[in-house]
Amino acid sequence: AGAAGARSASSSEPAAAPAAATVGSRVVPVPAAVRAGGGTFRITRGTAVEVTRGSADAGRVAGYAAALLRPSTGYPLPVVPVPAGTRSGAAAAAPGAIVLALGDTDRGLGDEGYRLRTTPRAVTISARTAAGLFHGVQTLRQLLPARVESRTAVPGAAWTVPDADIRDVPRYAYRGAMLDVARHFLTVAQVERYIDELALYKVNTLHLHLTDDQGWRIAIGSRPRLALYGGSTGVGGGPGGSYTQDDYRRIVRYAASRFLTVVPEIDGPSHTNAALASYPELNCDGTAPPLYTGTKVGFSSLCVPKAETYAFLDAVIREVAALTPGPYLHIGGDEAHSTSAADYVTYMDKVQPIVTAQGKTVIGWHQLDSAHPVPGALVQYWGTAGNETAVVDAAKHGTRVIMSPANRAYLDMQYTSTTPLGQHWAGYVDVRTSYDWDPATFIAGLPAGAVAGVEAPLWTETIRTDADVDYMAFPRLPGIAELGWSPAAAHDWNAYRVRLAAQGPRWQELGIGFYRSPEVDWA
Ligand code: TNX
């Protein structure tokens, strides 16, 4: 019955549409390679999620996939562990299975790639890692009708997966998004909601900007006033907030369940008023400034000559590193307008070894390149011009670059002069501007291989609610995610805007209020 159903469902689709065109008109990021598969597949009441036995991580992906598909389909979708090497759907009952097969022998799939194949009997996602299976599930999700995202059963819907054989691997290993939880504090629930949105587009890194002038957002056991006092307000003078260490652990765990790595940022030497207000000894004159609730930047500085500064950094970085399983720790370093150039270099020379001593890889905003980035450090480029001597010179010596050009990748830029929310110091950034650039060539003269990936930062001077976050991130975030995942050769605005339009109904089902940019013909 399942196979027959699949056939009749497929006959109502445009018969001539080749698999690549069907998939290529729906999925963001566009998969690296799509061919015709073995026929369309349909999820029915009898469908099970079969998963290779023996891997807890793969089992969790199967549980996640089943939980994702149950509410809208109303089907039981049991998770059934099967022995490794089971052929696609072989163990399945007649209606066919969703098969998550760990242990693909295609080495080219790497740490995150996957293959997705349909036949009328099964849809099989295979990968070498659970992360690859997870990314394949996101593709499966986008191949299904948008109503699959409904949180309530949609009776009578045909849950058809179009015919396809997809082999998909990411262009870059670092595909990030940043939340500034310092200007306006965002709760654990708000962060988890965003993590789910990021996962849909195969983003694998969540950078948390935890500290700034307006607030310190993570509890540090040995310096309790940072969170208690430094975290007690935010932009506009609201009540602020901060994460307990358990809250932070929860975020890290939730991110890991969606295969995202958390990168914590402790910004300095500037963007530190909340810390300076909490501990007078961090100030050169020994006097704590008042808390700050405005939106100016670059006015604060830790006291570079004082030993207390480095005792403080060691204590903070030690605790944050211990809470963070991921390899990176971000030290900020942007807009140090109140720190002399010499002091800036001194600060960076001292803070980087504190990070590496905790076994973490340093990331800094790209001004770090005007100091001495330690071997292995990465810089995050947030400029706009693309002619950057210091960045190119450092890259020639091995410092890799995460691309976040503000006039392209900043999700807090206004779309147009008339859209609410956001700033426009880097210009107005509508959907095409945000998508239509190449991370590899944006900075002229960067050596090949210098780009580690892309990141879309969301600064929150004007952002408070989930609705605010969604409005700024959608529809731009998926474009940055595609720049990070899809091959450069697949980059095509005219094709992208069609695939992006197909996401609109999905966001509606998910309750994501997005900006209906006139650059896209929304469905
Ligand atoms: C610049 S970009 C900043 C942030 C602001 C942002 C607003 C960067 C590394 N620093 O402090 O929030 O602009 O767009």
Residues whose N, C-alpha, C, O or C-beta is under 5 A from the ligand:
A	BS01	TNX	V297 D334 W365 W382 D412 W459
